[in-house]
Amino acid sequence: MALSHKAKRRWSLVILVIGLPVYVVVAVTILNLLGRPPIWVELVVYLVLGILWALPFKNVFIGVGQADPNDPVD
């Protein structure tokens, strides 16, 4: 089931405002619980996690910044 443009905009806002900070806190907490690795390992882990969080939401973010294709042109 495809989301409407308005629903995509709302869900992307929820994901960015609520979901992303929660993801960051969880990632930092887990990495700190495992013990502080060397800085280069920590950097690589954060870079990989920074890319991986967006993959499940790729379809939600596509086209959000564009005008609604269903709106009539004035």
HTML snippet that shows the backbone in 3Dmol.js (N, CA, C, O; Angstrom):
<script src="https://3Dmol.org/build/3Dmol-min.js"></script>
<div id="view" style="width:600px;height:400px;position:relative"></div>
<script>
const pdb = `
ATOM      1  N   MET A   1       0.849  -1.175   0.000  1.00  0.00           N
ATOM      2  CA  MET A   1       0.000   0.000   0.000  1.00  0.00           C
ATOM      3  C   MET A   1       0.895   1.238   0.000  1.00  0.00           C
ATOM      4  O   MET A   1       1.740   1.408   0.879  1.00  0.00           O
ATOM      5  N   ALA A   2       0.700   2.085  -0.983  1.00  0.00           N
ATOM      6  CA  ALA A   2       1.524   3.281  -1.128  1.00  0.00           C
ATOM      7  C   ALA A   2       0.995   4.403  -0.247  1.00  0.00           C
ATOM      8  O   ALA A   2      -0.212   4.560  -0.065  1.00  0.00           O
ATOM      9  N   LEU A   3       1.919   5.170   0.289  1.00  0.00           N
ATOM     10  CA  LEU A   3       1.553   6.312   1.121  1.00  0.00           C
ATOM     11  C   LEU A   3       1.282   7.523   0.244  1.00  0.00           C
ATOM     12  O   LEU A   3       1.923   7.702  -0.791  1.00  0.00           O
ATOM     13  N   SER A   4       0.337   8.349   0.656  1.00  0.00           N
ATOM     14  CA  SER A   4       0.099   9.597  -0.062  1.00  0.00           C
ATOM     15  C   SER A   4       1.263  10.546   0.219  1.00  0.00           C
ATOM     16  O   SER A   4       2.060  10.326   1.131  1.00  0.00           O
ATOM     17  N   HIS A   5       1.340  11.593  -0.577  1.00  0.00           N
ATOM     18  CA  HIS A   5       2.425  12.558  -0.401  1.00  0.00           C
ATOM     19  C   HIS A   5       2.345  13.221   0.970  1.00  0.00           C
ATOM     20  O   HIS A   5       3.369  13.433   1.620  1.00  0.00           O
ATOM     21  N   LYS A   6       1.146  13.545   1.407  1.00  0.00           N
ATOM     22  CA  LYS A   6       0.965  14.171   2.718  1.00  0.00           C
ATOM     23  C   LYS A   6       1.374  13.217   3.839  1.00  0.00           C
ATOM     24  O   LYS A   6       1.980  13.642   4.823  1.00  0.00           O
ATOM     25  N   ALA A   7       1.049  11.944   3.699  1.00  0.00           N
ATOM     26  CA  ALA A   7       1.431  10.950   4.708  1.00  0.00           C
ATOM     27  C   ALA A   7       2.950  10.770   4.737  1.00  0.00           C
ATOM     28  O   ALA A   7       3.539  10.637   5.809  1.00  0.00           O
ATOM     29  N   LYS A   8       3.585  10.766   3.563  1.00  0.00           N
ATOM     30  CA  LYS A   8       5.039  10.660   3.515  1.00  0.00           C
ATOM     31  C   LYS A   8       5.688  11.829   4.231  1.00  0.00           C
ATOM     32  O   LYS A   8       6.655  11.642   4.969  1.00  0.00           O
ATOM     33  N   ARG A   9       5.168  13.042   4.024  1.00  0.00           N
ATOM     34  CA  ARG A   9       5.731  14.221   4.682  1.00  0.00           C
ATOM     35  C   ARG A   9       5.591  14.116   6.191  1.00  0.00           C
ATOM     36  O   ARG A   9       6.524  14.439   6.926  1.00  0.00           O
ATOM     37  N   ARG A  10       4.436  13.668   6.658  1.00  0.00           N
ATOM     38  CA  ARG A  10       4.223  13.545   8.100  1.00  0.00           C
ATOM     39  C   ARG A  10       5.100  12.466   8.708  1.00  0.00           C
ATOM     40  O   ARG A  10       5.719  12.687   9.749  1.00  0.00           O
ATOM     41  N   TRP A  11       5.164  11.297   8.071  1.00  0.00           N
ATOM     42  CA  TRP A  11       5.984  10.213   8.602  1.00  0.00           C
ATOM     43  C   TRP A  11       7.468  10.569   8.583  1.00  0.00           C
ATOM     44  O   TRP A  11       8.196  10.216   9.511  1.00  0.00           O
ATOM     45  N   SER A  12       7.924  11.260   7.543  1.00  0.00           N
ATOM     46  CA  SER A  12       9.334  11.649   7.502  1.00  0.00           C
ATOM     47  C   SER A  12       9.650  12.622   8.632  1.00  0.00           C
ATOM     48  O   SER A  12      10.738  12.563   9.204  1.00  0.00           O
ATOM     49  N   LEU A  13       8.729  13.508   8.961  1.00  0.00           N
ATOM     50  CA  LEU A  13       8.933  14.428  10.077  1.00  0.00           C
ATOM     51  C   LEU A  13       8.995  13.673  11.403  1.00  0.00           C
ATOM     52  O   LEU A  13       9.847  13.961  12.243  1.00  0.00           O
ATOM     53  N   VAL A  14       8.101  12.713  11.592  1.00  0.00           N
ATOM     54  CA  VAL A  14       8.110  11.905  12.823  1.00  0.00           C
ATOM     55  C   VAL A  14       9.414  11.120  12.930  1.00  0.00           C
ATOM     56  O   VAL A  14      10.014  11.048  14.003  1.00  0.00           O
ATOM     57  N   ILE A  15       9.850  10.537  11.826  1.00  0.00           N
ATOM     58  CA  ILE A  15      11.082   9.749  11.826  1.00  0.00           C
ATOM     59  C   ILE A  15      12.283  10.629  12.179  1.00  0.00           C
ATOM     60  O   ILE A  15      13.136  10.225  12.969  1.00  0.00           O
ATOM     61  N   LEU A  16      12.350  11.823  11.601  1.00  0.00           N
ATOM     62  CA  LEU A  16      13.500  12.687  11.834  1.00  0.00           C
ATOM     63  C   LEU A  16      13.493  13.348  13.210  1.00  0.00           C
ATOM     64  O   LEU A  16      14.553  13.531  13.808  1.00  0.00           O
ATOM     65  N   VAL A  17      12.321  13.707  13.718  1.00  0.00           N
ATOM     66  CA  VAL A  17      12.249  14.432  14.987  1.00  0.00           C
ATOM     67  C   VAL A  17      12.247  13.494  16.189  1.00  0.00           C
ATOM     68  O   VAL A  17      12.814  13.827  17.230  1.00  0.00           O
ATOM     69  N   ILE A  18      11.624  12.341  16.064  1.00  0.00           N
ATOM     70  CA  ILE A  18      11.526  11.419  17.205  1.00  0.00           C
ATOM     71  C   ILE A  18      12.426  10.200  17.010  1.00  0.00           C
ATOM     72  O   ILE A  18      13.192   9.849  17.908  1.00  0.00           O
ATOM     73  N   GLY A  19      12.342   9.562  15.865  1.00  0.00           N
ATOM     74  CA  GLY A  19      13.049   8.308  15.638  1.00  0.00           C
ATOM     75  C   GLY A  19      14.550   8.438  15.581  1.00  0.00           C
ATOM     76  O   GLY A  19      15.260   7.615  16.159  1.00  0.00           O
ATOM     77  N   LEU A  20      15.053   9.446  14.901  1.00  0.00           N
ATOM     78  CA  LEU A  20      16.502   9.594  14.759  1.00  0.00           C
ATOM     79  C   LEU A  20      17.194   9.881  16.095  1.00  0.00           C
ATOM     80  O   LEU A  20      18.211   9.250  16.383  1.00  0.00           O
ATOM     81  N   PRO A  21      16.693  10.801  16.923  1.00  0.00           N
ATOM     82  CA  PRO A  21      17.348  10.981  18.226  1.00  0.00           C
ATOM     83  C   PRO A  21      17.315   9.729  19.099  1.00  0.00           C
ATOM     84  O   PRO A  21      18.284   9.439  19.801  1.00  0.00           O
ATOM     85  N   VAL A  22      16.225   8.996  19.062  1.00  0.00           N
ATOM     86  CA  VAL A  22      16.149   7.748  19.830  1.00  0.00           C
ATOM     87  C   VAL A  22      17.184   6.757  19.301  1.00  0.00           C
ATOM     88  O   VAL A  22      17.854   6.090  20.090  1.00  0.00           O
ATOM     89  N   TYR A  23      17.323   6.651  18.003  1.00  0.00           N
ATOM     90  CA  TYR A  23      18.309   5.755  17.389  1.00  0.00           C
ATOM     91  C   TYR A  23      19.731   6.136  17.795  1.00  0.00           C
ATOM     92  O   TYR A  23      20.551   5.263  18.082  1.00  0.00           O
ATOM     93  N   VAL A  24      20.023   7.426  17.819  1.00  0.00           N
ATOM     94  CA  VAL A  24      21.357   7.893  18.195  1.00  0.00           C
ATOM     95  C   VAL A  24      21.658   7.541  19.649  1.00  0.00           C
ATOM     96  O   VAL A  24      22.746   7.056  19.960  1.00  0.00           O
ATOM     97  N   VAL A  25      20.700   7.782  20.534  1.00  0.00           N
ATOM     98  CA  VAL A  25      20.905   7.471  21.951  1.00  0.00           C
ATOM     99  C   VAL A  25      21.116   5.976  22.149  1.00  0.00           C
ATOM    100  O   VAL A  25      21.990   5.575  22.918  1.00  0.00           O
ATOM    101  N   VAL A  26      20.341   5.157  21.478  1.00  0.00           N
ATOM    102  CA  VAL A  26      20.487   3.703  21.603  1.00  0.00           C
ATOM    103  C   VAL A  26      21.844   3.250  21.057  1.00  0.00           C
ATOM    104  O   VAL A  26      22.511   2.419  21.673  1.00  0.00           O
ATOM    105  N   ALA A  27      22.253   3.789  19.912  1.00  0.00           N
ATOM    106  CA  ALA A  27      23.536   3.392  19.317  1.00  0.00           C
ATOM    107  C   ALA A  27      24.708   3.780  20.223  1.00  0.00           C
ATOM    108  O   ALA A  27      25.627   2.985  20.417  1.00  0.00           O
ATOM    109  N   VAL A  28      24.683   4.981  20.771  1.00  0.00           N
ATOM    110  CA  VAL A  28      25.764   5.432  21.653  1.00  0.00           C
ATOM    111  C   VAL A  28      25.778   4.615  22.936  1.00  0.00           C
ATOM    112  O   VAL A  28      26.845   4.247  23.426  1.00  0.00           O
ATOM    113  N   THR A  29      24.605   4.331  23.482  1.00  0.00           N
ATOM    114  CA  THR A  29      24.523   3.546  24.718  1.00  0.00           C
ATOM    115  C   THR A  29      25.075   2.141  24.518  1.00  0.00           C
ATOM    116  O   THR A  29      25.845   1.652  25.346  1.00  0.00           O
ATOM    117  N   ILE A  30      24.694   1.500  23.443  1.00  0.00           N
ATOM    118  CA  ILE A  30      25.180   0.136  23.181  1.00  0.00           C
ATOM    119  C   ILE A  30      26.686   0.131  22.963  1.00  0.00           C
ATOM    120  O   ILE A  30      27.387  -0.744  23.470  1.00  0.00           O
ATOM    121  N   LEU A  31      27.184   1.109  22.208  1.00  0.00           N
ATOM    122  CA  LEU A  31      28.626   1.163  21.966  1.00  0.00           C
ATOM    123  C   LEU A  31      29.390   1.412  23.265  1.00  0.00           C
ATOM    124  O   LEU A  31      30.477   0.865  23.453  1.00  0.00           O
ATOM    125  N   ASN A  32      28.841   2.226  24.156  1.00  0.00           N
ATOM    126  CA  ASN A  32      29.512   2.480  25.435  1.00  0.00           C
ATOM    127  C   ASN A  32      29.423   1.286  26.372  1.00  0.00           C
ATOM    128  O   ASN A  32      30.332   1.073  27.174  1.00  0.00           O
ATOM    129  N   LEU A  33      28.364   0.509  26.296  1.00  0.00           N
ATOM    130  CA  LEU A  33      28.243  -0.681  27.130  1.00  0.00           C
ATOM    131  C   LEU A  33      29.257  -1.747  26.737  1.00  0.00           C
ATOM    132  O   LEU A  33      29.698  -2.533  27.576  1.00  0.00           O
ATOM    133  N   LEU A  34      29.620  -1.772  25.477  1.00  0.00           N
ATOM    134  CA  LEU A  34      30.590  -2.758  24.992  1.00  0.00           C
ATOM    135  C   LEU A  34      32.015  -2.360  25.327  1.00  0.00           C
ATOM    136  O   LEU A  34      32.946  -3.132  25.095  1.00  0.00           O
ATOM    137  N   GLY A  35      32.193  -1.193  25.858  1.00  0.00           N
ATOM    138  CA  GLY A  35      33.535  -0.708  26.158  1.00  0.00           C
ATOM    139  C   GLY A  35      33.968   0.272  25.089  1.00  0.00           C
ATOM    140  O   GLY A  35      33.600   0.128  23.923  1.00  0.00           O
ATOM    141  N   ARG A  36      34.736   1.251  25.474  1.00  0.00           N
ATOM    142  CA  ARG A  36      35.151   2.294  24.526  1.00  0.00           C
ATOM    143  C   ARG A  36      36.231   1.768  23.590  1.00  0.00           C
ATOM    144  O   ARG A  36      37.354   1.512  24.023  1.00  0.00           O
ATOM    145  N   PRO A  37      35.901   1.604  22.307  1.00  0.00           N
ATOM    146  CA  PRO A  37      36.911   1.122  21.345  1.00  0.00           C
ATOM    147  C   PRO A  37      37.839   2.268  20.935  1.00  0.00           C
ATOM    148  O   PRO A  37      37.609   3.418  21.309  1.00  0.00           O
ATOM    149  N   PRO A  38      38.877   1.958  20.174  1.00  0.00           N
ATOM    150  CA  PRO A  38      39.735   3.026  19.645  1.00  0.00           C
ATOM    151  C   PRO A  38      38.907   4.001  18.796  1.00  0.00           C
ATOM    152  O   PRO A  38      37.866   3.633  18.252  1.00  0.00           O
ATOM    153  N   ILE A  39      39.379   5.229  18.692  1.00  0.00           N
ATOM    154  CA  ILE A  39      38.611   6.285  18.035  1.00  0.00           C
ATOM    155  C   ILE A  39      38.306   5.958  16.574  1.00  0.00           C
ATOM    156  O   ILE A  39      37.235   6.307  16.077  1.00  0.00           O
ATOM    157  N   TRP A  40      39.231   5.292  15.879  1.00  0.00           N
ATOM    158  CA  TRP A  40      38.971   4.988  14.469  1.00  0.00           C
ATOM    159  C   TRP A  40      37.898   3.918  14.324  1.00  0.00           C
ATOM    160  O   TRP A  40      37.129   3.958  13.363  1.00  0.00           O
ATOM    161  N   VAL A  41      37.823   2.967  15.241  1.00  0.00           N
ATOM    162  CA  VAL A  41      36.759   1.951  15.215  1.00  0.00           C
ATOM    163  C   VAL A  41      35.423   2.615  15.520  1.00  0.00           C
ATOM    164  O   VAL A  41      34.410   2.323  14.884  1.00  0.00           O
ATOM    165  N   GLU A  42      35.436   3.501  16.489  1.00  0.00           N
ATOM    166  CA  GLU A  42      34.219   4.220  16.851  1.00  0.00           C
ATOM    167  C   GLU A  42      33.709   5.050  15.668  1.00  0.00           C
ATOM    168  O   GLU A  42      32.507   5.087  15.403  1.00  0.00           O
ATOM    169  N   LEU A  43      34.611   5.704  14.973  1.00  0.00           N
ATOM    170  CA  LEU A  43      34.243   6.503  13.803  1.00  0.00           C
ATOM    171  C   LEU A  43      33.620   5.639  12.717  1.00  0.00           C
ATOM    172  O   LEU A  43      32.597   6.010  12.141  1.00  0.00           O
ATOM    173  N   VAL A  44      34.222   4.495  12.431  1.00  0.00           N
ATOM    174  CA  VAL A  44      33.692   3.590  11.406  1.00  0.00           C
ATOM    175  C   VAL A  44      32.310   3.072  11.806  1.00  0.00           C
ATOM    176  O   VAL A  44      31.405   3.007  10.973  1.00  0.00           O
ATOM    177  N   VAL A  45      32.147   2.707  13.070  1.00  0.00           N
ATOM    178  CA  VAL A  45      30.854   2.196  13.536  1.00  0.00           C
ATOM    179  C   VAL A  45      29.784   3.268  13.389  1.00  0.00           C
ATOM    180  O   VAL A  45      28.686   2.984  12.910  1.00  0.00           O
ATOM    181  N   TYR A  46      30.092   4.500  13.795  1.00  0.00           N
ATOM    182  CA  TYR A  46      29.104   5.576  13.690  1.00  0.00           C
ATOM    183  C   TYR A  46      28.792   5.924  12.235  1.00  0.00           C
ATOM    184  O   TYR A  46      27.650   6.254  11.915  1.00  0.00           O
ATOM    185  N   LEU A  47      29.785   5.856  11.351  1.00  0.00           N
ATOM    186  CA  LEU A  47      29.528   6.100   9.929  1.00  0.00           C
ATOM    187  C   LEU A  47      28.610   5.035   9.337  1.00  0.00           C
ATOM    188  O   LEU A  47      27.686   5.348   8.587  1.00  0.00           O
ATOM    189  N   VAL A  48      28.871   3.787   9.678  1.00  0.00           N
ATOM    190  CA  VAL A  48      28.022   2.695   9.168  1.00  0.00           C
ATOM    191  C   VAL A  48      26.604   2.814   9.727  1.00  0.00           C
ATOM    192  O   VAL A  48      25.629   2.684   8.987  1.00  0.00           O
ATOM    193  N   LEU A  49      26.493   3.061  11.023  1.00  0.00           N
ATOM    194  CA  LEU A  49      25.163   3.211  11.622  1.00  0.00           C
ATOM    195  C   LEU A  49      24.434   4.436  11.082  1.00  0.00           C
ATOM    196  O   LEU A  49      23.207   4.437  10.980  1.00  0.00           O
ATOM    197  N   GLY A  50      25.183   5.475  10.737  1.00  0.00           N
ATOM    198  CA  GLY A  50      24.583   6.674  10.168  1.00  0.00           C
ATOM    199  C   GLY A  50      23.966   6.434   8.799  1.00  0.00           C
ATOM    200  O   GLY A  50      23.025   7.124   8.407  1.00  0.00           O
ATOM    201  N   ILE A  51      24.485   5.477   8.087  1.00  0.00           N
ATOM    202  CA  ILE A  51      23.914   5.132   6.778  1.00  0.00           C
ATOM    203  C   ILE A  51      22.797   4.098   6.931  1.00  0.00           C
ATOM    204  O   ILE A  51      21.768   4.185   6.262  1.00  0.00           O
ATOM    205  N   LEU A  52      23.006   3.127   7.808  1.00  0.00           N
ATOM    206  CA  LEU A  52      22.040   2.027   7.952  1.00  0.00           C
ATOM    207  C   LEU A  52      20.674   2.460   8.462  1.00  0.00           C
ATOM    208  O   LEU A  52      19.678   1.817   8.132  1.00  0.00           O
ATOM    209  N   TRP A  53      20.587   3.535   9.262  1.00  0.00           N
ATOM    210  CA  TRP A  53      19.291   3.903   9.829  1.00  0.00           C
ATOM    211  C   TRP A  53      18.323   4.349   8.742  1.00  0.00           C
ATOM    212  O   TRP A  53      17.113   4.179   8.890  1.00  0.00           O
ATOM    213  N   ALA A  54      18.828   4.913   7.660  1.00  0.00           N
ATOM    214  CA  ALA A  54      17.957   5.468   6.633  1.00  0.00           C
ATOM    215  C   ALA A  54      17.459   4.431   5.626  1.00  0.00           C
ATOM    216  O   ALA A  54      16.455   4.666   4.953  1.00  0.00           O
ATOM    217  N   LEU A  55      18.129   3.307   5.512  1.00  0.00           N
ATOM    218  CA  LEU A  55      17.753   2.324   4.489  1.00  0.00           C
ATOM    219  C   LEU A  55      16.319   1.808   4.617  1.00  0.00           C
ATOM    220  O   LEU A  55      15.640   1.693   3.596  1.00  0.00           O
ATOM    221  N   PRO A  56      15.825   1.492   5.812  1.00  0.00           N
ATOM    222  CA  PRO A  56      14.439   1.017   5.876  1.00  0.00           C
ATOM    223  C   PRO A  56      13.409   2.099   5.526  1.00  0.00           C
ATOM    224  O   PRO A  56      12.271   1.787   5.176  1.00  0.00           O
ATOM    225  N   PHE A  57      13.813   3.360   5.623  1.00  0.00           N
ATOM    226  CA  PHE A  57      12.875   4.465   5.387  1.00  0.00           C
ATOM    227  C   PHE A  57      13.071   5.124   4.035  1.00  0.00           C
ATOM    228  O   PHE A  57      12.550   6.214   3.795  1.00  0.00           O
ATOM    229  N   LYS A  58      13.809   4.482   3.155  1.00  0.00           N
ATOM    230  CA  LYS A  58      14.120   5.057   1.849  1.00  0.00           C
ATOM    231  C   LYS A  58      12.855   5.453   1.082  1.00  0.00           C
ATOM    232  O   LYS A  58      12.795   6.541   0.510  1.00  0.00           O
ATOM    233  N   ASN A  59      11.860   4.591   1.067  1.00  0.00           N
ATOM    234  CA  ASN A  59      10.632   4.882   0.323  1.00  0.00           C
ATOM    235  C   ASN A  59       9.830   6.019   0.941  1.00  0.00           C
ATOM    236  O   ASN A  59       9.094   6.708   0.235  1.00  0.00           O
ATOM    237  N   VAL A  60       9.959   6.223   2.233  1.00  0.00           N
ATOM    238  CA  VAL A  60       9.236   7.321   2.886  1.00  0.00           C
ATOM    239  C   VAL A  60       9.859   8.656   2.499  1.00  0.00           C
ATOM    240  O   VAL A  60       9.141   9.633   2.289  1.00  0.00           O
ATOM    241  N   PHE A  61      11.188   8.710   2.401  1.00  0.00           N
ATOM    242  CA  PHE A  61      11.873   9.970   2.142  1.00  0.00           C
ATOM    243  C   PHE A  61      11.909  10.371   0.667  1.00  0.00           C
ATOM    244  O   PHE A  61      12.143  11.539   0.354  1.00  0.00           O
ATOM    245  N   ILE A  62      11.682   9.430  -0.234  1.00  0.00           N
ATOM    246  CA  ILE A  62      11.767   9.751  -1.662  1.00  0.00           C
ATOM    247  C   ILE A  62      10.630  10.697  -2.045  1.00  0.00           C
ATOM    248  O   ILE A  62       9.457  10.390  -1.828  1.00  0.00           O
ATOM    249  N   GLY A  63      10.986  11.845  -2.615  1.00  0.00           N
ATOM    250  CA  GLY A  63      10.015  12.792  -3.125  1.00  0.00           C
ATOM    251  C   GLY A  63       9.371  13.687  -2.092  1.00  0.00           C
ATOM    252  O   GLY A  63       8.451  14.431  -2.431  1.00  0.00           O
ATOM    253  N   VAL A  64       9.813  13.650  -0.848  1.00  0.00           N
ATOM    254  CA  VAL A  64       9.183  14.455   0.194  1.00  0.00           C
ATOM    255  C   VAL A  64       9.420  15.944  -0.037  1.00  0.00           C
ATOM    256  O   VAL A  64       8.540  16.754   0.255  1.00  0.00           O
ATOM    257  N   GLY A  65      10.573  16.317  -0.548  1.00  0.00           N
ATOM    258  CA  GLY A  65      10.890  17.720  -0.765  1.00  0.00           C
ATOM    259  C   GLY A  65      10.273  18.301  -2.024  1.00  0.00           C
ATOM    260  O   GLY A  65      10.386  19.502  -2.267  1.00  0.00           O
ATOM    261  N   GLN A  66       9.629  17.481  -2.821  1.00  0.00           N
ATOM    262  CA  GLN A  66       9.018  17.943  -4.061  1.00  0.00           C
ATOM    263  C   GLN A  66       7.578  18.394  -3.811  1.00  0.00           C
ATOM    264  O   GLN A  66       6.995  18.097  -2.769  1.00  0.00           O
ATOM    265  N   ALA A  67       7.028  19.099  -4.760  1.00  0.00           N
ATOM    266  CA  ALA A  67       5.631  19.505  -4.678  1.00  0.00           C
ATOM    267  C   ALA A  67       4.744  18.268  -4.815  1.00  0.00           C
ATOM    268  O   ALA A  67       5.129  17.277  -5.435  1.00  0.00           O
ATOM    269  N   ASP A  68       3.566  18.343  -4.232  1.00  0.00           N
ATOM    270  CA  ASP A  68       2.629  17.221  -4.289  1.00  0.00           C
ATOM    271  C   ASP A  68       2.213  17.000  -5.746  1.00  0.00           C
ATOM    272  O   ASP A  68       1.681  17.914  -6.375  1.00  0.00           O
ATOM    273  N   PRO A  69       2.446  15.808  -6.288  1.00  0.00           N
ATOM    274  CA  PRO A  69       2.095  15.565  -7.697  1.00  0.00           C
ATOM    275  C   PRO A  69       0.587  15.516  -7.932  1.00  0.00           C
ATOM    276  O   PRO A  69       0.150  15.603  -9.080  1.00  0.00           O
ATOM    277  N   ASN A  70      -0.210  15.382  -6.894  1.00  0.00           N
ATOM    278  CA  ASN A  70      -1.660  15.328  -7.063  1.00  0.00           C
ATOM    279  C   ASN A  70      -2.331  16.691  -6.980  1.00  0.00           C
ATOM    280  O   ASN A  70      -3.518  16.804  -7.284  1.00  0.00           O
ATOM    281  N   ASP A  71      -1.602  17.733  -6.576  1.00  0.00           N
ATOM    282  CA  ASP A  71      -2.179  19.072  -6.505  1.00  0.00           C
ATOM    283  C   ASP A  71      -2.333  19.628  -7.915  1.00  0.00           C
ATOM    284  O   ASP A  71      -1.449  19.461  -8.754  1.00  0.00           O
ATOM    285  N   PRO A  72      -3.459  20.289  -8.171  1.00  0.00           N
ATOM    286  CA  PRO A  72      -3.614  20.902  -9.489  1.00  0.00           C
ATOM    287  C   PRO A  72      -2.676  22.113  -9.637  1.00  0.00           C
ATOM    288  O   PRO A  72      -2.424  22.836  -8.674  1.00  0.00           O
ATOM    289  N   VAL A  73      -2.176  22.312 -10.836  1.00  0.00           N
ATOM    290  CA  VAL A  73      -1.267  23.420 -11.103  1.00  0.00           C
ATOM    291  C   VAL A  73      -2.104  24.682 -11.279  1.00  0.00           C
ATOM    292  O   VAL A  73      -3.093  24.693 -12.012  1.00  0.00           O
ATOM    293  N   ASP A  74      -1.680  25.760 -10.582  1.00  0.00           N
ATOM    294  CA  ASP A  74      -2.428  27.029 -10.686  1.00  0.00           C
ATOM    295  C   ASP A  74      -2.115  27.754 -11.963  1.00  0.00           C
ATOM    296  O   ASP A  74      -2.654  28.832 -12.209  1.00  0.00           O
TER     297      ASP A  74
END
`;
const viewer = $3Dmol.createViewer("view");
viewer.addModel(pdb, "pdb");
viewer.setStyle({}, {cartoon: {color: "spectrum"}});
viewer.zoomTo();
viewer.render();
</script>
